[in-house]
Amino acid sequence: MQKIILDCDPGMDDALAIIAGLADKNINILGITTVAGNVELTHTTQNTLNLLKYLDHDIDVYSGIDKPLLRDLNTATEFHGETGMGDIELPSSVKKISNEYAEFYLKYAKEFPQEIELVAVGPLTNIAGALIKYPKLKDLLKGITIMGGSLCGGNITPHAEFNIYVDPEAANIVFNSGLEIKMIGLDATMKGYFAANELEEIREFNSKYSKATMEIFDAMFRVRGKIGMTNVVFHDTIALISAVYKDPFKFQEKIILVETDEKRGETVEHFQGNKILVAVDFNKEWFKNYLIKILK
């Protein structure tokens, strides 16, 4: 069972990843940290707490940083709704949590040296902040898996994927940290798209995980249909499972540089970059069978 700490910005994509991580018996989520990204930090944190309450899971949650290191926050409310969860209303959690997320990383990294994969599926602000505060973290973690970046063009600008674009300075710090990095970007995740009728089998399952997944899946179509989208992509779930499963992915080692100026957020092959393991392809059929298996 792979020990994981999940850093996220729920967002409906992130919520799907949380559900999969809890449903998968090969994943042990030690805790969740929240960051500003898809929506403001107050929403990403409350969405996480509400979802965990809905799923009846008591997991440590820590609130992280509320804006990029050097820039104003760009959100993605057109894709996730004003609160991040579309038109879904989850039961409200009143659980009080700490903002000492970096200390949480360090505590568990010391307890399980070289065993924990940090999976970041939002902007990399929290990770950069923790590495600045506790540089020895990079020697204690097994590695970091990132949902972010692209070699095939962007989804927020022609050049940049959203998570990297939001805080490119933080991404630059992480990519230069010396951590073993897996970049699960649009080259792989865009292969994991589904039309509205493709997951109907899951709707028939009688589990809390399948019910929550399909409620969010349907909400994503309602929200994103307003801007003409006809498919849902499980970006963050695909990144999460790459920390455990290698079969559906094709990886290549690349020298990657994060652009912070004119082409803000672009992840480009460049000799001044750092060695990153990049997912360049993904098997959608494997992923569909995986979802059916864990959600059943």
Contacts in CASP RR format, 6 or more apart in sequence:
PFRMAT RR
TARGET T0000
AUTHOR 0000-0000-0000
METHOD contacts of the structure
MODEL  1
MQKIILDCDPGMDDALAIIAGLADKNINILGITTVAGNVELTHTTQNTLN
LLKYLDHDIDVYSGIDKPLLRDLNTATEFHGETGMGDIELPSSVKKISNE
YAEFYLKYAKEFPQEIELVAVGPLTNIAGALIKYPKLKDLLKGITIMGGS
LCGGNITPHAEFNIYVDPEAANIVFNSGLEIKMIGLDATMKGYFAANELE
EIREFNSKYSKATMEIFDAMFRVRGKIGMTNVVFHDTIALISAVYKDPFK
FQEKIILVETDEKRGETVEHFQGNKILVAVDFNKEWFKNYLIKILK
1 25 0 8 1.000
1 26 0 8 1.000
1 27 0 8 1.000
1 28 0 8 1.000
2 26 0 8 1.000
2 27 0 8 1.000
2 28 0 8 1.000
2 117 0 8 1.000
2 243 0 8 1.000
2 244 0 8 1.000
3 28 0 8 1.000
3 30 0 8 1.000
3 108 0 8 1.000
3 112 0 8 1.000
3 115 0 8 1.000
3 116 0 8 1.000
3 117 0 8 1.000
4 21 0 8 1.000
4 27 0 8 1.000
4 28 0 8 1.000
4 29 0 8 1.000
4 30 0 8 1.000
4 116 0 8 1.000
4 117 0 8 1.000
4 118 0 8 1.000
4 119 0 8 1.000
4 240 0 8 1.000
4 243 0 8 1.000
5 29 0 8 1.000
5 30 0 8 1.000
5 31 0 8 1.000
5 32 0 8 1.000
5 33 0 8 1.000
5 104 0 8 1.000
5 105 0 8 1.000
5 108 0 8 1.000
5 116 0 8 1.000
5 117 0 8 1.000
5 118 0 8 1.000
5 119 0 8 1.000
6 17 0 8 1.000
6 18 0 8 1.000
6 21 0 8 1.000
6 29 0 8 1.000
6 31 0 8 1.000
6 32 0 8 1.000
6 33 0 8 1.000
6 119 0 8 1.000
6 121 0 8 1.000
6 240 0 8 1.000
7 32 0 8 1.000
7 33 0 8 1.000
7 34 0 8 1.000
7 35 0 8 1.000
7 118 0 8 1.000
7 119 0 8 1.000
7 120 0 8 1.000
7 121 0 8 1.000
7 122 0 8 1.000
7 126 0 8 1.000
7 127 0 8 1.000
8 14 0 8 1.000
8 17 0 8 1.000
8 18 0 8 1.000
8 32 0 8 1.000
8 33 0 8 1.000
8 34 0 8 1.000
8 35 0 8 1.000
8 44 0 8 1.000
8 48 0 8 1.000
8 120 0 8 1.000
8 121 0 8 1.000
8 122 0 8 1.000
8 236 0 8 1.000
9 34 0 8 1.000
9 35 0 8 1.000
9 36 0 8 1.000
9 37 0 8 1.000
9 38 0 8 1.000
9 39 0 8 1.000
9 44 0 8 1.000
9 121 0 8 1.000
9 122 0 8 1.000
9 123 0 8 1.000
10 18 0 8 1.000
10 34 0 8 1.000
10 38 0 8 1.000
10 44 0 8 1.000
10 47 0 8 1.000
10 48 0 8 1.000
10 51 0 8 1.000
10 84 0 8 1.000
10 85 0 8 1.000
11 38 0 8 1.000
11 39 0 8 1.000
11 44 0 8 1.000
11 47 0 8 1.000
11 80 0 8 1.000
11 84 0 8 1.000
11 85 0 8 1.000
12 79 0 8 1.000
12 80 0 8 1.000
12 84 0 8 1.000
12 85 0 8 1.000
12 86 0 8 1.000
12 88 0 8 1.000
12 216 0 8 1.000
12 219 0 8 1.000
12 220 0 8 1.000
12 223 0 8 1.000
13 38 0 8 1.000
13 80 0 8 1.000
13 121 0 8 1.000
13 233 0 8 1.000
13 234 0 8 1.000
13 235 0 8 1.000
13 236 0 8 1.000
13 237 0 8 1.000
14 38 0 8 1.000
14 44 0 8 1.000
14 121 0 8 1.000
14 122 0 8 1.000
14 236 0 8 1.000
15 47 0 8 1.000
15 51 0 8 1.000
15 85 0 8 1.000
15 212 0 8 1.000
15 216 0 8 1.000
16 213 0 8 1.000
16 216 0 8 1.000
16 217 0 8 1.000
16 234 0 8 1.000
16 236 0 8 1.000
16 237 0 8 1.000
17 121 0 8 1.000
17 234 0 8 1.000
17 236 0 8 1.000
17 237 0 8 1.000
17 239 0 8 1.000
17 240 0 8 1.000
18 29 0 8 1.000
18 32 0 8 1.000
18 48 0 8 1.000
18 51 0 8 1.000
18 52 0 8 1.000
19 51 0 8 1.000
19 55 0 8 1.000
19 209 0 8 1.000
19 212 0 8 1.000
19 213 0 8 1.000
19 216 0 8 1.000
20 27 0 8 1.000
20 209 0 8 1.000
20 213 0 8 1.000
20 237 0 8 1.000
20 240 0 8 1.000
20 241 0 8 1.000
20 291 0 8 1.000
20 294 0 8 1.000
20 295 0 8 1.000
21 27 0 8 1.000
21 29 0 8 1.000
21 240 0 8 1.000
22 29 0 8 1.000
22 55 0 8 1.000
22 57 0 8 1.000
22 209 0 8 1.000
23 207 0 8 1.000
23 209 0 8 1.000
23 294 0 8 1.000
23 295 0 8 1.000
24 241 0 8 1.000
24 244 0 8 1.000
24 294 0 8 1.000
25 294 0 8 1.000
26 244 0 8 1.000
27 240 0 8 1.000
27 241 0 8 1.000
27 243 0 8 1.000
27 244 0 8 1.000
29 59 0 8 1.000
30 59 0 8 1.000
30 60 0 8 1.000
30 108 0 8 1.000
30 116 0 8 1.000
31 59 0 8 1.000
31 60 0 8 1.000
31 61 0 8 1.000
31 62 0 8 1.000
31 104 0 8 1.000
32 48 0 8 1.000
32 52 0 8 1.000
32 59 0 8 1.000
32 60 0 8 1.000
32 61 0 8 1.000
32 62 0 8 1.000
33 61 0 8 1.000
33 62 0 8 1.000
33 63 0 8 1.000
33 64 0 8 1.000
33 101 0 8 1.000
33 104 0 8 1.000
33 105 0 8 1.000
33 126 0 8 1.000
34 41 0 8 1.000
34 44 0 8 1.000
34 45 0 8 1.000
34 48 0 8 1.000
34 61 0 8 1.000
34 62 0 8 1.000
34 63 0 8 1.000
34 64 0 8 1.000
35 41 0 8 1.000
35 44 0 8 1.000
35 64 0 8 1.000
35 65 0 8 1.000
35 122 0 8 1.000
35 123 0 8 1.000
35 125 0 8 1.000
35 126 0 8 1.000
36 44 0 8 1.000
36 65 0 8 1.000
36 66 0 8 1.000
36 67 0 8 1.000
36 68 0 8 1.000
36 73 0 8 1.000
36 75 0 8 1.000
36 123 0 8 1.000
36 125 0 8 1.000
37 44 0 8 1.000
37 73 0 8 1.000
37 74 0 8 1.000
37 75 0 8 1.000
37 76 0 8 1.000
37 122 0 8 1.000
37 123 0 8 1.000
37 163 0 8 1.000
37 166 0 8 1.000
38 44 0 8 1.000
38 75 0 8 1.000
38 76 0 8 1.000
38 77 0 8 1.000
38 79 0 8 1.000
38 80 0 8 1.000
38 84 0 8 1.000
38 122 0 8 1.000
39 47 0 8 1.000
39 75 0 8 1.000
39 76 0 8 1.000
39 77 0 8 1.000
39 80 0 8 1.000
39 81 0 8 1.000
39 82 0 8 1.000
39 83 0 8 1.000
39 84 0 8 1.000
40 66 0 8 1.000
40 73 0 8 1.000
40 75 0 8 1.000
41 63 0 8 1.000
41 64 0 8 1.000
41 65 0 8 1.000
41 66 0 8 1.000
41 67 0 8 1.000
42 66 0 8 1.000
43 83 0 8 1.000
43 84 0 8 1.000
44 84 0 8 1.000
45 61 0 8 1.000
45 63 0 8 1.000
45 64 0 8 1.000
45 97 0 8 1.000
46 92 0 8 1.000
46 93 0 8 1.000
47 83 0 8 1.000
47 84 0 8 1.000
47 85 0 8 1.000
47 90 0 8 1.000
48 61 0 8 1.000
49 61 0 8 1.000
49 93 0 8 1.000
49 95 0 8 1.000
49 97 0 8 1.000
50 85 0 8 1.000
50 90 0 8 1.000
50 91 0 8 1.000
50 92 0 8 1.000
50 93 0 8 1.000
51 90 0 8 1.000
51 212 0 8 1.000
52 58 0 8 1.000
52 59 0 8 1.000
52 61 0 8 1.000
52 93 0 8 1.000
53 90 0 8 1.000
53 91 0 8 1.000
53 92 0 8 1.000
53 93 0 8 1.000
53 95 0 8 1.000
54 90 0 8 1.000
54 91 0 8 1.000
54 208 0 8 1.000
54 212 0 8 1.000
55 208 0 8 1.000
55 209 0 8 1.000
55 212 0 8 1.000
56 208 0 8 1.000
60 104 0 8 1.000
61 95 0 8 1.000
61 97 0 8 1.000
62 97 0 8 1.000
62 98 0 8 1.000
62 99 0 8 1.000
62 100 0 8 1.000
62 101 0 8 1.000
62 104 0 8 1.000
63 97 0 8 1.000
63 98 0 8 1.000
63 99 0 8 1.000
63 101 0 8 1.000
64 99 0 8 1.000
64 101 0 8 1.000
64 125 0 8 1.000
64 126 0 8 1.000
65 125 0 8 1.000
65 126 0 8 1.000
65 129 0 8 1.000
66 73 0 8 1.000
67 73 0 8 1.000
67 125 0 8 1.000
68 123 0 8 1.000
68 125 0 8 1.000
68 166 0 8 1.000
68 167 0 8 1.000
68 169 0 8 1.000
68 170 0 8 1.000
69 125 0 8 1.000
69 128 0 8 1.000
69 129 0 8 1.000
69 167 0 8 1.000
69 169 0 8 1.000
69 170 0 8 1.000
69 173 0 8 1.000
70 169 0 8 1.000
71 166 0 8 1.000
71 167 0 8 1.000
71 169 0 8 1.000
73 166 0 8 1.000
74 156 0 8 1.000
74 165 0 8 1.000
74 166 0 8 1.000
76 156 0 8 1.000
76 162 0 8 1.000
77 84 0 8 1.000
78 227 0 8 1.000
79 223 0 8 1.000
79 224 0 8 1.000
79 227 0 8 1.000
80 86 0 8 1.000
80 223 0 8 1.000
81 87 0 8 1.000
81 223 0 8 1.000
85 216 0 8 1.000
85 219 0 8 1.000
86 219 0 8 1.000
86 220 0 8 1.000
86 222 0 8 1.000
86 223 0 8 1.000
87 219 0 8 1.000
87 222 0 8 1.000
87 223 0 8 1.000
88 215 0 8 1.000
88 216 0 8 1.000
88 219 0 8 1.000
98 104 0 8 1.000
101 126 0 8 1.000
101 130 0 8 1.000
102 126 0 8 1.000
102 129 0 8 1.000
102 130 0 8 1.000
102 133 0 8 1.000
102 134 0 8 1.000
105 118 0 8 1.000
105 130 0 8 1.000
105 134 0 8 1.000
105 137 0 8 1.000
105 141 0 8 1.000
106 130 0 8 1.000
106 134 0 8 1.000
106 136 0 8 1.000
106 137 0 8 1.000
106 140 0 8 1.000
108 116 0 8 1.000
109 116 0 8 1.000
109 137 0 8 1.000
109 140 0 8 1.000
109 141 0 8 1.000
110 140 0 8 1.000
113 140 0 8 1.000
114 140 0 8 1.000
114 141 0 8 1.000
114 142 0 8 1.000
115 142 0 8 1.000
116 140 0 8 1.000
116 141 0 8 1.000
116 142 0 8 1.000
116 143 0 8 1.000
117 141 0 8 1.000
117 142 0 8 1.000
117 143 0 8 1.000
117 144 0 8 1.000
117 145 0 8 1.000
117 243 0 8 1.000
118 127 0 8 1.000
118 141 0 8 1.000
118 143 0 8 1.000
118 144 0 8 1.000
118 145 0 8 1.000
119 144 0 8 1.000
119 145 0 8 1.000
119 147 0 8 1.000
119 239 0 8 1.000
119 240 0 8 1.000
119 243 0 8 1.000
120 126 0 8 1.000
120 127 0 8 1.000
120 144 0 8 1.000
120 145 0 8 1.000
120 146 0 8 1.000
120 147 0 8 1.000
120 174 0 8 1.000
121 146 0 8 1.000
121 147 0 8 1.000
121 163 0 8 1.000
121 235 0 8 1.000
121 236 0 8 1.000
121 239 0 8 1.000
121 240 0 8 1.000
122 147 0 8 1.000
122 148 0 8 1.000
122 163 0 8 1.000
122 166 0 8 1.000
122 236 0 8 1.000
123 163 0 8 1.000
123 164 0 8 1.000
123 166 0 8 1.000
123 167 0 8 1.000
123 170 0 8 1.000
123 171 0 8 1.000
124 146 0 8 1.000
124 163 0 8 1.000
124 164 0 8 1.000
124 167 0 8 1.000
124 170 0 8 1.000
124 171 0 8 1.000
124 173 0 8 1.000
124 174 0 8 1.000
125 166 0 8 1.000
125 167 0 8 1.000
125 170 0 8 1.000
127 144 0 8 1.000
127 170 0 8 1.000
127 174 0 8 1.000
128 167 0 8 1.000
128 169 0 8 1.000
128 170 0 8 1.000
128 171 0 8 1.000
128 173 0 8 1.000
128 174 0 8 1.000
129 170 0 8 1.000
129 173 0 8 1.000
130 137 0 8 1.000
131 137 0 8 1.000
131 138 0 8 1.000
131 173 0 8 1.000
131 174 0 8 1.000
131 177 0 8 1.000
131 179 0 8 1.000
132 173 0 8 1.000
138 177 0 8 1.000
138 178 0 8 1.000
138 179 0 8 1.000
141 179 0 8 1.000
142 180 0 8 1.000
143 179 0 8 1.000
143 180 0 8 1.000
143 181 0 8 1.000
143 182 0 8 1.000
144 174 0 8 1.000
144 179 0 8 1.000
144 180 0 8 1.000
144 181 0 8 1.000
144 182 0 8 1.000
145 181 0 8 1.000
145 182 0 8 1.000
145 184 0 8 1.000
145 239 0 8 1.000
145 240 0 8 1.000
145 242 0 8 1.000
145 243 0 8 1.000
146 163 0 8 1.000
146 174 0 8 1.000
146 181 0 8 1.000
146 182 0 8 1.000
146 183 0 8 1.000
146 184 0 8 1.000
146 185 0 8 1.000
146 239 0 8 1.000
147 163 0 8 1.000
147 184 0 8 1.000
147 185 0 8 1.000
147 189 0 8 1.000
147 235 0 8 1.000
147 236 0 8 1.000
147 238 0 8 1.000
147 239 0 8 1.000
147 240 0 8 1.000
148 161 0 8 1.000
148 162 0 8 1.000
148 163 0 8 1.000
148 164 0 8 1.000
148 183 0 8 1.000
148 184 0 8 1.000
148 185 0 8 1.000
148 186 0 8 1.000
148 239 0 8 1.000
148 267 0 8 1.000
149 160 0 8 1.000
149 161 0 8 1.000
149 163 0 8 1.000
149 164 0 8 1.000
149 183 0 8 1.000
149 185 0 8 1.000
149 186 0 8 1.000
149 265 0 8 1.000
149 267 0 8 1.000
150 160 0 8 1.000
150 161 0 8 1.000
150 185 0 8 1.000
150 186 0 8 1.000
150 187 0 8 1.000
150 267 0 8 1.000
151 187 0 8 1.000
151 254 0 8 1.000
151 267 0 8 1.000
151 268 0 8 1.000
151 269 0 8 1.000
151 278 0 8 1.000
151 280 0 8 1.000
152 186 0 8 1.000
152 187 0 8 1.000
152 190 0 8 1.000
153 159 0 8 1.000
153 160 0 8 1.000
153 161 0 8 1.000
153 186 0 8 1.000
154 160 0 8 1.000
154 161 0 8 1.000
154 186 0 8 1.000
155 161 0 8 1.000
155 162 0 8 1.000
155 186 0 8 1.000
156 162 0 8 1.000
156 165 0 8 1.000
157 165 0 8 1.000
157 263 0 8 1.000
157 264 0 8 1.000
157 265 0 8 1.000
159 259 0 8 1.000
159 263 0 8 1.000
159 264 0 8 1.000
159 265 0 8 1.000
159 266 0 8 1.000
160 168 0 8 1.000
160 259 0 8 1.000
160 263 0 8 1.000
160 264 0 8 1.000
160 265 0 8 1.000
160 266 0 8 1.000
160 267 0 8 1.000
161 185 0 8 1.000
161 186 0 8 1.000
161 265 0 8 1.000
161 267 0 8 1.000
163 171 0 8 1.000
164 171 0 8 1.000
164 258 0 8 1.000
164 265 0 8 1.000
164 266 0 8 1.000
164 267 0 8 1.000
165 264 0 8 1.000
165 265 0 8 1.000
168 258 0 8 1.000
168 259 0 8 1.000
168 260 0 8 1.000
168 264 0 8 1.000
168 265 0 8 1.000
169 260 0 8 1.000
171 258 0 8 1.000
171 265 0 8 1.000
171 267 0 8 1.000
172 258 0 8 1.000
172 260 0 8 1.000
174 181 0 8 1.000
175 181 0 8 1.000
175 256 0 8 1.000
175 257 0 8 1.000
175 258 0 8 1.000
175 273 0 8 1.000
175 274 0 8 1.000
175 276 0 8 1.000
176 274 0 8 1.000
178 274 0 8 1.000
180 277 0 8 1.000
181 274 0 8 1.000
181 276 0 8 1.000
181 277 0 8 1.000
182 242 0 8 1.000
182 243 0 8 1.000
182 251 0 8 1.000
182 276 0 8 1.000
182 277 0 8 1.000
182 278 0 8 1.000
182 279 0 8 1.000
183 254 0 8 1.000
183 256 0 8 1.000
183 267 0 8 1.000
183 276 0 8 1.000
183 277 0 8 1.000
183 278 0 8 1.000
183 279 0 8 1.000
184 238 0 8 1.000
184 239 0 8 1.000
184 242 0 8 1.000
184 249 0 8 1.000
184 279 0 8 1.000
185 235 0 8 1.000
185 239 0 8 1.000
185 278 0 8 1.000
185 279 0 8 1.000
186 235 0 8 1.000
187 278 0 8 1.000
187 279 0 8 1.000
187 280 0 8 1.000
187 281 0 8 1.000
188 238 0 8 1.000
188 242 0 8 1.000
188 249 0 8 1.000
188 250 0 8 1.000
188 279 0 8 1.000
188 280 0 8 1.000
188 281 0 8 1.000
188 282 0 8 1.000
189 233 0 8 1.000
189 234 0 8 1.000
189 235 0 8 1.000
189 238 0 8 1.000
189 239 0 8 1.000
189 282 0 8 1.000
190 233 0 8 1.000
191 281 0 8 1.000
191 282 0 8 1.000
191 283 0 8 1.000
191 284 0 8 1.000
192 233 0 8 1.000
192 234 0 8 1.000
192 238 0 8 1.000
192 282 0 8 1.000
192 284 0 8 1.000
192 287 0 8 1.000
193 231 0 8 1.000
193 232 0 8 1.000
193 233 0 8 1.000
193 284 0 8 1.000
194 217 0 8 1.000
194 231 0 8 1.000
194 232 0 8 1.000
194 233 0 8 1.000
194 234 0 8 1.000
194 288 0 8 1.000
195 230 0 8 1.000
195 231 0 8 1.000
196 221 0 8 1.000
196 230 0 8 1.000
196 232 0 8 1.000
198 288 0 8 1.000
199 214 0 8 1.000
199 217 0 8 1.000
199 288 0 8 1.000
199 291 0 8 1.000
201 292 0 8 1.000
202 210 0 8 1.000
202 213 0 8 1.000
202 214 0 8 1.000
202 291 0 8 1.000
202 292 0 8 1.000
202 295 0 8 1.000
202 296 0 8 1.000
203 210 0 8 1.000
203 214 0 8 1.000
205 211 0 8 1.000
205 295 0 8 1.000
205 296 0 8 1.000
207 295 0 8 1.000
207 296 0 8 1.000
209 294 0 8 1.000
209 295 0 8 1.000
210 295 0 8 1.000
210 296 0 8 1.000
213 291 0 8 1.000
213 295 0 8 1.000
217 232 0 8 1.000
220 232 0 8 1.000
221 229 0 8 1.000
221 232 0 8 1.000
224 232 0 8 1.000
234 287 0 8 1.000
234 291 0 8 1.000
238 282 0 8 1.000
238 287 0 8 1.000
241 248 0 8 1.000
241 287 0 8 1.000
241 290 0 8 1.000
242 249 0 8 1.000
242 279 0 8 1.000
245 290 0 8 1.000
247 283 0 8 1.000
247 286 0 8 1.000
248 282 0 8 1.000
248 283 0 8 1.000
248 286 0 8 1.000
248 287 0 8 1.000
248 290 0 8 1.000
249 279 0 8 1.000
249 281 0 8 1.000
249 282 0 8 1.000
249 283 0 8 1.000
250 279 0 8 1.000
250 280 0 8 1.000
250 281 0 8 1.000
250 282 0 8 1.000
251 277 0 8 1.000
251 278 0 8 1.000
251 279 0 8 1.000
251 280 0 8 1.000
252 277 0 8 1.000
252 278 0 8 1.000
252 280 0 8 1.000
253 275 0 8 1.000
253 276 0 8 1.000
253 277 0 8 1.000
253 278 0 8 1.000
254 269 0 8 1.000
254 275 0 8 1.000
254 276 0 8 1.000
254 277 0 8 1.000
254 278 0 8 1.000
255 269 0 8 1.000
255 270 0 8 1.000
255 271 0 8 1.000
255 273 0 8 1.000
255 274 0 8 1.000
255 275 0 8 1.000
255 276 0 8 1.000
256 267 0 8 1.000
256 268 0 8 1.000
256 269 0 8 1.000
256 270 0 8 1.000
256 273 0 8 1.000
256 274 0 8 1.000
256 276 0 8 1.000
256 278 0 8 1.000
257 267 0 8 1.000
257 268 0 8 1.000
257 269 0 8 1.000
257 270 0 8 1.000
257 272 0 8 1.000
257 273 0 8 1.000
257 274 0 8 1.000
258 265 0 8 1.000
258 266 0 8 1.000
258 267 0 8 1.000
259 265 0 8 1.000
259 266 0 8 1.000
259 267 0 8 1.000
259 268 0 8 1.000
END
